[in-house]
Amino acid sequence: MKKTLSSVNSYAHYHNSFGLKGVQPGPTRIMLIGDQGWWDNHDFMQQGDNHGVYGSNMLFCDGHVEWVPTKRFAYVVEMSADGNRPEGLR
């Protein structure tokens, strides 16, 4: 999803992964960047990342930063990117 002021404020989730179809996350739940490393696979926590396999600090469109533990990582990325990520994929 291209993140502009208009798209972030009006976007409704298209895919139903995690039961999110139709959810309008808004700027407080759409992530811009995370501080994990860029090793073999940047969509998953890995031992070589900044915080290992424990999680990532993420910056959201409203400007807040929060610690997202690994158990919530796939959900937060799906909420932000709408990539139809399988729920069991971590």
PEWO-V977188 format. One record per residue. N is the residue number from 1. RES is the residue in one small letter. PHI is phi in radians with two decimals (NA if undefined). PSI is psi in radians with two decimals (none if undefined). D_LAST is the distance of its C-alpha to the last C-alpha in Angstrom with 2 decimals. Layout:
BEGIN
N_RES_PHI_PSI_D_LAST + N_RES_PHI_PSI_D_LAST
END
This chain:
BEGIN
1_m_NA_2.20_20.63 + 2_k_-1.26_2.25_23.59 + 3_k_-1.76_1.81_24.02 + 4_t_-2.11_2.92_27.68 + 5_l_-0.96_-0.78_29.45 + 6_s_-1.16_-0.82_30.23 + 7_s_-1.18_-0.68_26.86 + 8_v_-1.15_-0.67_24.99 + 9_n_-1.36_-0.38_27.64 + 10_s_-2.04_-0.11_27.88 + 11_y_-1.16_2.37_24.56 + 12_a_-2.05_2.33_23.38 + 13_h_-1.03_2.28_19.94 + 14_y_-1.54_-0.84_20.64 + 15_h_-1.42_2.81_17.73 + 16_n_-1.77_0.16_17.00 + 17_s_-0.95_2.38_13.20 + 18_f_1.08_0.26_12.66 + 19_g_1.24_0.49_16.49 + 20_l_-1.62_-0.05_17.09 + 21_k_-0.94_2.24_19.86 + 22_g_1.52_-0.21_22.87 + 23_v_-1.20_2.35_21.42 + 24_q_-1.83_1.70_23.08 + 25_p_-1.21_-0.57_20.92 + 26_g_1.19_3.10_23.67 + 27_p_-1.15_-0.39_23.71 + 28_t_-1.33_-0.28_22.39 + 29_r_-2.17_0.16_18.90 + 30_i_-1.85_2.04_18.61 + 31_m_-1.41_2.48_17.16 + 32_l_-1.71_-0.93_19.20 + 33_i_-2.55_2.76_17.84 + 34_g_-2.25_2.77_15.71 + 35_d_-1.66_0.29_17.08 + 36_q_-1.21_2.82_14.48 + 37_g_-1.35_2.97_16.01 + 38_w_-1.98_1.22_16.07 + 39_w_-1.51_-2.31_15.59 + 40_d_-1.14_-0.72_14.40 + 41_n_-2.46_1.90_11.41 + 42_h_-1.35_-0.03_11.62 + 43_d_-1.66_0.08_8.50 + 44_f_-2.43_2.63_6.39 + 45_m_-1.26_2.41_8.14 + 46_q_-2.40_2.75_10.66 + 47_q_-0.95_-0.63_13.83 + 48_g_-1.39_-0.10_16.10 + 49_d_-1.23_2.92_14.84 + 50_n_-0.87_-0.78_17.26 + 51_h_-1.95_0.39_15.74 + 52_g_1.10_-2.42_14.03 + 53_v_-1.66_0.24_10.71 + 54_y_-1.56_-0.44_11.98 + 55_g_2.67_-2.88_11.38 + 56_s_-2.66_2.54_13.41 + 57_n_-1.39_2.36_16.65 + 58_m_-2.25_2.41_16.63 + 59_l_-1.69_2.27_19.85 + 60_f_-1.86_2.87_20.41 + 61_c_-1.11_-0.35_23.22 + 62_d_-1.51_-0.02_25.55 + 63_g_1.74_-0.17_25.59 + 64_h_-1.44_2.69_23.82 + 65_v_-2.06_2.41_21.25 + 66_e_-2.46_2.67_18.86 + 67_w_-1.37_2.16_16.57 + 68_v_-1.99_1.88_13.01 + 69_p_-1.19_2.78_11.37 + 70_t_-0.91_-0.67_7.80 + 71_k_-1.13_-0.36_7.75 + 72_r_-1.82_-0.11_9.00 + 73_f_-1.00_-0.91_7.48 + 74_a_-1.04_-0.70_5.82 + 75_y_-1.13_-0.82_9.15 + 76_v_-1.12_-0.73_11.31 + 77_v_-1.12_-0.75_10.51 + 78_e_-1.12_-0.72_11.17 + 79_m_-1.04_-0.65_14.20 + 80_s_-1.45_-0.62_15.42 + 81_a_-1.90_-0.33_15.03 + 82_d_0.93_0.87_15.36 + 83_g_-1.68_0.13_13.70 + 84_n_1.05_0.71_13.18 + 85_r_-1.18_2.28_9.41 + 86_p_-1.06_2.40_8.75 + 87_e_-1.04_-0.59_7.89 + 88_g_-1.39_-0.15_6.32 + 89_l_-1.40_2.14_3.81 + 90_r_-2.02_none_0.00
END
